[in-house]
């Protein structure tokens, strides 16, 4: 398999996970924590930071405006105004 095919597969997998998180949050009006997102989507790891995978992806989604971070509740929320 070529490097391009591997990269494309990885990017497609990342896109699926991002879309799953956005869809999940759109169904939880009160938002969710990283741990709740990781548990709901089976993204927990055996690493010391069990939610590391989910944490990195939700931060990327916040930076791109697809989801929101609420400092007061410390939860991630759907962004109904996302483009």
N, CA, C and O atoms as a GROMACS GRO file, in nm:
protein
  332
    1UNK      N    1   0.084  -0.117   0.000
    1UNK     CA    2   0.000   0.000   0.000
    1UNK      C    3   0.089   0.124   0.000
    1UNK      O    4   0.187   0.132   0.074
    2UNK      N    5   0.054   0.218  -0.083
    2UNK     CA    6   0.136   0.339  -0.093
    2UNK      C    7   0.114   0.431   0.026
    2UNK      O    8   0.014   0.420   0.097
    3UNK      N    9   0.211   0.521   0.047
    3UNK     CA   10   0.198   0.618   0.156
    3UNK      C   11   0.073   0.704   0.138
    3UNK      O   12   0.008   0.738   0.237
    4UNK      N   13   0.039   0.738   0.013
    4UNK     CA   14  -0.079   0.820  -0.011
    4UNK      C   15  -0.205   0.745   0.030
    4UNK      O   16  -0.294   0.803   0.093
    5UNK      N   17  -0.213   0.618  -0.004
    5UNK     CA   18  -0.331   0.540   0.034
    5UNK      C   19  -0.343   0.529   0.186
    5UNK      O   20  -0.453   0.537   0.240
    6UNK      N   21  -0.232   0.513   0.255
    6UNK     CA   22  -0.234   0.505   0.401
    6UNK      C   23  -0.280   0.637   0.460
    6UNK      O   24  -0.361   0.640   0.554
    7UNK      N   25  -0.228   0.747   0.405
    7UNK     CA   26  -0.268   0.879   0.454
    7UNK      C   27  -0.417   0.902   0.431
    7UNK      O   28  -0.487   0.952   0.519
    8UNK      N   29  -0.465   0.867   0.314
    8UNK     CA   30  -0.607   0.885   0.282
    8UNK      C   31  -0.694   0.804   0.378
    8UNK      O   32  -0.798   0.854   0.424
    9UNK      N   33  -0.655   0.682   0.407
    9UNK     CA   34  -0.730   0.599   0.501
    9UNK      C   35  -0.732   0.661   0.639
    9UNK      O   36  -0.836   0.663   0.705
   10UNK      N   37  -0.618   0.712   0.684
   10UNK     CA   38  -0.609   0.775   0.816
   10UNK      C   39  -0.697   0.900   0.822
   10UNK      O   40  -0.767   0.922   0.920
   11UNK      N   41  -0.693   0.982   0.717
   11UNK     CA   42  -0.773   1.104   0.714
   11UNK      C   43  -0.923   1.071   0.710
   11UNK      O   44  -1.004   1.140   0.772
   12UNK      N   45  -0.958   0.967   0.636
   12UNK     CA   46  -1.097   0.924   0.632
   12UNK      C   47  -1.143   0.876   0.769
   12UNK      O   48  -1.254   0.908   0.812
   13UNK      N   49  -1.059   0.799   0.837
   13UNK     CA   50  -1.091   0.753   0.972
   13UNK      C   51  -1.109   0.868   1.068
   13UNK      O   52  -1.202   0.869   1.149
   14UNK      N   53  -1.020   0.967   1.060
   14UNK     CA   54  -1.031   1.085   1.145
   14UNK      C   55  -1.161   1.160   1.117
   14UNK      O   56  -1.228   1.204   1.210
   15UNK      N   57  -1.196   1.173   0.990
   15UNK     CA   58  -1.320   1.241   0.954
   15UNK      C   59  -1.441   1.169   1.010
   15UNK      O   60  -1.536   1.233   1.057
   16UNK      N   61  -1.440   1.035   1.005
   16UNK     CA   62  -1.550   0.958   1.063
   16UNK      C   63  -1.563   0.983   1.213
   16UNK      O   64  -1.674   0.999   1.264
   17UNK      N   65  -1.451   0.986   1.283
   17UNK     CA   66  -1.455   1.010   1.428
   17UNK      C   67  -1.504   1.152   1.456
   17UNK      O   68  -1.588   1.172   1.544
   18UNK      N   69  -1.453   1.251   1.382
   18UNK     CA   70  -1.498   1.390   1.401
   18UNK      C   71  -1.649   1.399   1.380
   18UNK      O   72  -1.719   1.459   1.462
   19UNK      N   73  -1.698   1.340   1.272
   19UNK     CA   74  -1.841   1.346   1.243
   19UNK      C   75  -1.923   1.275   1.351
   19UNK      O   76  -2.032   1.321   1.385
   20UNK      N   77  -1.872   1.165   1.405
   20UNK     CA   78  -1.942   1.093   1.512
   20UNK      C   79  -1.952   1.179   1.637
   20UNK      O   80  -2.055   1.179   1.705
   21UNK      N   81  -1.846   1.252   1.669
   21UNK     CA   82  -1.848   1.340   1.787
   21UNK      C   83  -1.948   1.453   1.766
   21UNK      O   84  -2.027   1.483   1.856
   22UNK      N   85  -1.947   1.515   1.650
   22UNK     CA   86  -2.041   1.624   1.622
   22UNK      C   87  -2.185   1.572   1.631
   22UNK      O   88  -2.270   1.637   1.691
   23UNK      N   89  -2.211   1.456   1.572
   23UNK     CA   90  -2.345   1.397   1.576
   23UNK      C   91  -2.386   1.364   1.719
   23UNK      O   92  -2.499   1.390   1.759
   24UNK      N   93  -2.294   1.308   1.796
   24UNK     CA   94  -2.321   1.275   1.936
   24UNK      C   95  -2.360   1.400   2.015
   24UNK      O   96  -2.458   1.399   2.089
   25UNK      N   97  -2.283   1.506   1.998
   25UNK     CA   98  -2.311   1.630   2.073
   25UNK      C   99  -2.441   1.695   2.028
   25UNK      O  100  -2.507   1.762   2.107
   26UNK      N  101  -2.478   1.675   1.902
   26UNK     CA  102  -2.604   1.734   1.855
   26UNK      C  103  -2.724   1.668   1.922
   26UNK      O  104  -2.834   1.722   1.921
   27UNK      N  105  -2.702   1.549   1.981
   27UNK     CA  106  -2.810   1.478   2.051
   27UNK      C  107  -2.803   1.492   2.203
   27UNK      O  108  -2.882   1.432   2.275
   28UNK      N  109  -2.706   1.572   2.252
   28UNK     CA  110  -2.691   1.594   2.396
   28UNK      C  111  -2.685   1.745   2.422
   28UNK      O  112  -2.578   1.805   2.427
   29UNK      N  113  -2.802   1.804   2.438
   29UNK     CA  114  -2.812   1.950   2.450
   29UNK      C  115  -2.733   2.006   2.568
   29UNK      O  116  -2.689   2.121   2.563
   30UNK      N  117  -2.714   1.927   2.673
   30UNK     CA  118  -2.640   1.974   2.790
   30UNK      C  119  -2.490   1.958   2.773
   30UNK      O  120  -2.412   1.996   2.861
   31UNK      N  121  -2.448   1.903   2.659
   31UNK     CA  122  -2.306   1.885   2.632
   31UNK      C  123  -2.252   1.760   2.698
   31UNK      O  124  -2.323   1.688   2.769
   32UNK      N  125  -2.124   1.735   2.673
   32UNK     CA  126  -2.059   1.616   2.727
   32UNK      C  127  -1.914   1.648   2.761
   32UNK      O  128  -1.854   1.738   2.702
   33UNK      N  129  -1.858   1.574   2.856
   33UNK     CA  130  -1.717   1.586   2.889
   33UNK      C  131  -1.636   1.499   2.793
   33UNK      O  132  -1.691   1.417   2.720
   34UNK      N  133  -1.504   1.518   2.795
   34UNK     CA  134  -1.417   1.431   2.714
   34UNK      C  135  -1.437   1.285   2.750
   34UNK      O  136  -1.444   1.200   2.661
   35UNK      N  137  -1.447   1.256   2.878
   35UNK     CA  138  -1.464   1.118   2.923
   35UNK      C  139  -1.595   1.059   2.873
   35UNK      O  140  -1.599   0.943   2.830
   36UNK      N  141  -1.701   1.136   2.877
   36UNK     CA  142  -1.830   1.088   2.830
   36UNK      C  143  -1.827   1.062   2.679
   36UNK      O  144  -1.883   0.963   2.631
   37UNK      N  145  -1.761   1.151   2.605
   37UNK     CA  146  -1.748   1.132   2.461
   37UNK      C  147  -1.666   1.006   2.432
   37UNK      O  148  -1.706   0.923   2.350
   38UNK      N  149  -1.553   0.992   2.501
   38UNK     CA  150  -1.467   0.875   2.481
   38UNK      C  151  -1.542   0.746   2.512
   38UNK      O  152  -1.532   0.649   2.438
   39UNK      N  153  -1.616   0.745   2.622
   39UNK     CA  154  -1.691   0.625   2.660
   39UNK      C  155  -1.800   0.593   2.557
   39UNK      O  156  -1.816   0.478   2.517
   40UNK      N  157  -1.875   0.695   2.516
   40UNK     CA  158  -1.985   0.674   2.422
   40UNK      C  159  -1.938   0.620   2.288
   40UNK      O  160  -2.008   0.542   2.224
   41UNK      N  161  -1.819   0.661   2.245
   41UNK     CA  162  -1.769   0.621   2.113
   41UNK      C  163  -1.662   0.512   2.119
   41UNK      O  164  -1.607   0.473   2.016
   42UNK      N  165  -1.634   0.462   2.238
   42UNK     CA  166  -1.534   0.356   2.251
   42UNK      C  167  -1.393   0.402   2.220
   42UNK      O  168  -1.314   0.327   2.164
   43UNK      N  169  -1.361   0.525   2.256
   43UNK     CA  170  -1.229   0.582   2.228
   43UNK      C  171  -1.137   0.581   2.349
   43UNK      O  172  -1.033   0.648   2.347
   44UNK      N  173  -1.173   0.507   2.454
   44UNK     CA  174  -1.087   0.501   2.571
   44UNK      C  175  -0.961   0.422   2.537
   44UNK      O  176  -0.962   0.337   2.448
   45UNK      N  177  -0.855   0.451   2.609
   45UNK     CA  178  -0.730   0.377   2.590
   45UNK      C  179  -0.681   0.324   2.724
   45UNK      O  180  -0.736   0.358   2.829
   46UNK      N  181  -0.580   0.242   2.720
   46UNK     CA  182  -0.518   0.193   2.843
   46UNK      C  183  -0.404   0.282   2.888
   46UNK      O  184  -0.332   0.250   2.982
   47UNK      N  185  -0.386   0.396   2.820
   47UNK     CA  186  -0.282   0.490   2.857
   47UNK      C  187  -0.320   0.561   2.987
   47UNK      O  188  -0.437   0.559   3.026
   48UNK      N  189  -0.224   0.621   3.054
   48UNK     CA  190  -0.256   0.694   3.177
   48UNK      C  191  -0.366   0.799   3.155
   48UNK      O  192  -0.451   0.819   3.242
   49UNK      N  193  -0.365   0.866   3.040
   49UNK     CA  194  -0.471   0.961   3.006
   49UNK      C  195  -0.569   0.886   2.916
   49UNK      O  196  -0.556   0.888   2.793
   50UNK      N  197  -0.666   0.821   2.978
   50UNK     CA  198  -0.759   0.732   2.907
   50UNK      C  199  -0.834   0.800   2.793
   50UNK      O  200  -0.875   0.734   2.697
   51UNK      N  201  -0.852   0.931   2.802
   51UNK     CA  202  -0.932   1.003   2.704
   51UNK      C  203  -0.845   1.080   2.605
   51UNK      O  204  -0.894   1.172   2.540
   52UNK      N  205  -0.719   1.043   2.591
   52UNK     CA  206  -0.624   1.119   2.509
   52UNK      C  207  -0.670   1.131   2.364
   52UNK      O  208  -0.657   1.238   2.304
   53UNK      N  209  -0.721   1.024   2.308
   53UNK     CA  210  -0.765   1.029   2.168
   53UNK      C  211  -0.881   1.127   2.153
   53UNK      O  212  -0.877   1.216   2.068
   54UNK      N  213  -0.983   1.111   2.236
   54UNK     CA  214  -1.098   1.201   2.229
   54UNK      C  215  -1.057   1.345   2.258
   54UNK      O  216  -1.106   1.438   2.193
   55UNK      N  217  -0.968   1.364   2.354
   55UNK     CA  218  -0.926   1.500   2.391
   55UNK      C  219  -0.863   1.573   2.273
   55UNK      O  220  -0.894   1.689   2.248
   56UNK      N  221  -0.775   1.506   2.202
   56UNK     CA  222  -0.711   1.570   2.087
   56UNK      C  223  -0.809   1.605   1.978
   56UNK      O  224  -0.800   1.712   1.918
   57UNK      N  225  -0.902   1.515   1.952
   57UNK     CA  226  -0.997   1.539   1.844
   57UNK      C  227  -1.097   1.649   1.881
   57UNK      O  228  -1.129   1.733   1.798
   58UNK      N  229  -1.147   1.650   2.005
   58UNK     CA  230  -1.242   1.755   2.042
   58UNK      C  231  -1.175   1.892   2.042
   58UNK      O  232  -1.239   1.992   2.008
   59UNK      N  233  -1.049   1.899   2.078
   59UNK     CA  234  -0.978   2.028   2.073
   59UNK      C  235  -0.968   2.077   1.929
   59UNK      O  236  -0.985   2.196   1.902
   60UNK      N  237  -0.940   1.986   1.838
   60UNK     CA  238  -0.936   2.022   1.696
   60UNK      C  239  -1.073   2.070   1.650
   60UNK      O  240  -1.082   2.168   1.575
   61UNK      N  241  -1.180   2.003   1.693
   61UNK     CA  242  -1.314   2.043   1.653
   61UNK      C  243  -1.352   2.181   1.709
   61UNK      O  244  -1.423   2.257   1.644
   62UNK      N  245  -1.305   2.212   1.830
   62UNK     CA  246  -1.329   2.345   1.887
   62UNK      C  247  -1.254   2.450   1.805
   62UNK      O  248  -1.310   2.555   1.771
   63UNK      N  249  -1.128   2.422   1.773
   63UNK     CA  250  -1.048   2.518   1.696
   63UNK      C  251  -1.109   2.547   1.559
   63UNK      O  252  -1.099   2.659   1.510
   64UNK      N  253  -1.170   2.448   1.499
   64UNK     CA  254  -1.230   2.467   1.367
   64UNK      C  255  -1.374   2.516   1.374
   64UNK      O  256  -1.436   2.542   1.271
   65UNK      N  257  -1.429   2.528   1.496
   65UNK     CA  258  -1.563   2.582   1.514
   65UNK      C  259  -1.676   2.482   1.495
   65UNK      O  260  -1.793   2.521   1.494
   66UNK      N  261  -1.643   2.355   1.481
   66UNK     CA  262  -1.749   2.256   1.462
   66UNK      C  263  -1.823   2.226   1.592
   66UNK      O  264  -1.941   2.190   1.590
   67UNK      N  265  -1.754   2.242   1.707
   67UNK     CA  266  -1.818   2.228   1.837
   67UNK      C  267  -1.770   2.343   1.926
   67UNK      O  268  -1.677   2.416   1.890
   68UNK      N  269  -1.833   2.357   2.041
   68UNK     CA  270  -1.800   2.466   2.134
   68UNK      C  271  -1.755   2.409   2.268
   68UNK      O  272  -1.794   2.298   2.306
   69UNK      N  273  -1.673   2.486   2.340
   69UNK     CA  274  -1.632   2.454   2.476
   69UNK      C  275  -1.699   2.552   2.569
   69UNK      O  276  -1.691   2.673   2.546
   70UNK      N  277  -1.766   2.504   2.673
   70UNK     CA  278  -1.831   2.589   2.772
   70UNK      C  279  -1.746   2.588   2.898
   70UNK      O  280  -1.743   2.489   2.971
   71UNK      N  281  -1.678   2.700   2.924
   71UNK     CA  282  -1.592   2.711   3.042
   71UNK      C  283  -1.669   2.693   3.172
   71UNK      O  284  -1.618   2.635   3.268
   72UNK      N  285  -1.793   2.743   3.175
   72UNK     CA  286  -1.872   2.737   3.298
   72UNK      C  287  -1.907   2.593   3.336
   72UNK      O  288  -1.891   2.554   3.451
   73UNK      N  289  -1.955   2.516   3.240
   73UNK     CA  290  -1.996   2.378   3.269
   73UNK      C  291  -1.883   2.278   3.246
   73UNK      O  292  -1.892   2.163   3.289
   74UNK      N  293  -1.776   2.322   3.178
   74UNK     CA  294  -1.662   2.239   3.144
   74UNK      C  295  -1.705   2.119   3.059
   74UNK      O  296  -1.663   2.005   3.079
   75UNK      N  297  -1.793   2.152   2.961
   75UNK     CA  298  -1.847   2.050   2.872
   75UNK      C  299  -1.836   2.099   2.728
   75UNK      O  300  -1.834   2.219   2.700
   76UNK      N  301  -1.829   2.003   2.638
   76UNK     CA  302  -1.830   2.034   2.494
   76UNK      C  303  -1.974   2.033   2.447
   76UNK      O  304  -2.054   1.949   2.488
   77UNK      N  305  -2.006   2.128   2.359
   77UNK     CA  306  -2.142   2.145   2.309
   77UNK      C  307  -2.145   2.145   2.158
   77UNK      O  308  -2.045   2.176   2.092
   78UNK      N  309  -2.260   2.111   2.104
   78UNK     CA  310  -2.282   2.124   1.961
   78UNK      C  311  -2.278   2.272   1.925
   78UNK      O  312  -2.320   2.357   2.004
   79UNK      N  313  -2.228   2.304   1.807
   79UNK     CA  314  -2.229   2.440   1.756
   79UNK      C  315  -2.332   2.446   1.644
   79UNK      O  316  -2.302   2.409   1.530
   80UNK      N  317  -2.454   2.492   1.674
   80UNK     CA  318  -2.558   2.493   1.570
   80UNK      C  319  -2.525   2.590   1.456
   80UNK      O  320  -2.586   2.581   1.349
   81UNK      N  321  -2.431   2.680   1.477
   81UNK     CA  322  -2.395   2.777   1.373
   81UNK      C  323  -2.274   2.734   1.292
   81UNK      O  324  -2.221   2.814   1.214
   82UNK      N  325  -2.229   2.609   1.308
   82UNK     CA  326  -2.110   2.562   1.235
   82UNK      C  327  -2.137   2.566   1.086
   82UNK      O  328  -2.251   2.557   1.039
   83UNK      N  329  -2.029   2.580   1.013
   83UNK     CA  330  -2.045   2.586   0.868
   83UNK      C  331  -2.020   2.452   0.806
   83UNK      O  332  -2.028   2.437   0.684
   0.00000   0.00000   0.00000
